[in-house]
Amino acid sequence: MTNTTLLSSPLEAAHQKLGAKLVPFAGWNMPVQYSSIMDEHKSVRSSTGIFDISHMGQFIVTGAGAQAWLNTMLTNNIGKLAPGQGQYTLMLNEKGGVIDDLIAYRTGESAYFLVVNASMIDEDLAWLQQHLPADVTLENESPQWAGMAVQGPASADTFAKAFPNETLPPRNGIATTADGSIVCRTGYTGEDGFEFFSPAADGIAVWDKFLAAGAKPCGLGARDTLRLEMGYPLNGSDLSPERTPLEAGLGFFCDLSKPEFIGRETLVSQKADGLTTKLTAIQYTGKGAPPRAHYPVATPDGTTIGELASGALSPTLMTGIGMAYLPIEFAKIGTELQIDIRGRAFPAKVVKKPFHKPQ
Amino acid sequence: MSIPSDLRFLDSHEWVRLEGDTATVGISDHAQAELTDIVFVELPELERAADAGDPVAVVESVKAASDIYAPVAGEVIAVNSDLEADPALVNTDPYGNGWLFKLRVKNPEDVAALMDAAAYQSHIG
């Protein structure tokens, strides 16, 4: 991909002013880091960090049939949402493989706000449109919104300083501010925090307001290490059209008691037959080279049994962590493994997710 | 950005300090600043022979692994084992305690043919 085809965030000028290193990500020119991934990561774990998430997609679904239809398109039970509430959910193909993972919020009696992955906006939209009934309207509002994730144990204080007359919604909730922005009490770091969507033209002013209220700018590098410490999947790395959410360990977000949703049959039979493969959390038992995606995962005798879907040096634990789809017999907590890196083997074992539990 | 005038440089950002027939090799201040957060260094094996341009070490930041090349032909005669416990020395003292390895060079004049500080300065802009 050449630079000319990269999309620019409405916050790009703010990143350049801060001296961010910008890299191509999912077709966007996005900040990977400002100062240091390590420092940015630690700010989110100890105080407040702010991430540009303007690249993510926003869809509005409305109409009398919206709830019933979304329940056929998504794995979680959207009927459980009262207006003002949101849930993590997945959209599957006919084989039960993951097209995208997203958060669906109910914003009114028959109105929903979906936040999807940047790389999947076009594909998600095409898939949804292909299945759209006459009594439901689907709108892509992605270009209209600037998005910021403000995350960390002090993020509620940051919000109160930046917007003294507004109230944060409760965990997983969504609210609209007086000036027409949207605030969601969700995130991708495991910390308390919120995601704030403002009209694109107001983005930089809002970004600066959060910075003045104490949020430290953080890039995609820290976003990735933070989510991985929580064992949260990244679509395209840990999720794919060839893997089901049950294999990814996301069964909690799939309501098989719903009579119908795309991909359900595969999940029901996988559940009945038992899984043969599972996305497994792996942690080094000592020090070693940072594990990274596609490195081979082997048994202690050197037999390769899979490859890392994601991997990183955990800035909190200061050791290697990663996730890999492994045959189920190797997915048991405590199983000894090794990660092969450039001909050297680094001992590791299967651990329980999350790798790190925020305070 | 510091560029000591007594060193020679590669366009891949290694520096070389020649004393007799021993060349000490590290990465430049510019390179460590670009990489940030160096968390692991894989050093070459002692007595390994290398040609100029051979990848002999790896410096890893949180985000990426970068190959380090032998600047000239020679044999590895020492490695900086302090980096095993404290790889961040490459960030904090790139031309001093953050050195990577030493080569006994085949031809000391190979070092003189590398970029000097002024040429490296214009290389990194």
Interface residues (C-beta under 8 A of the other chain):
Chain A: V32 Q33 S35 S36 I37 M38 G221 T225 K287 G288 A289 P290 R292 A312 L313 P315 R342 R344
Chain B: T36 D37 V39 F40 E42 V58 E60 S61 V62 K63 A65 E84
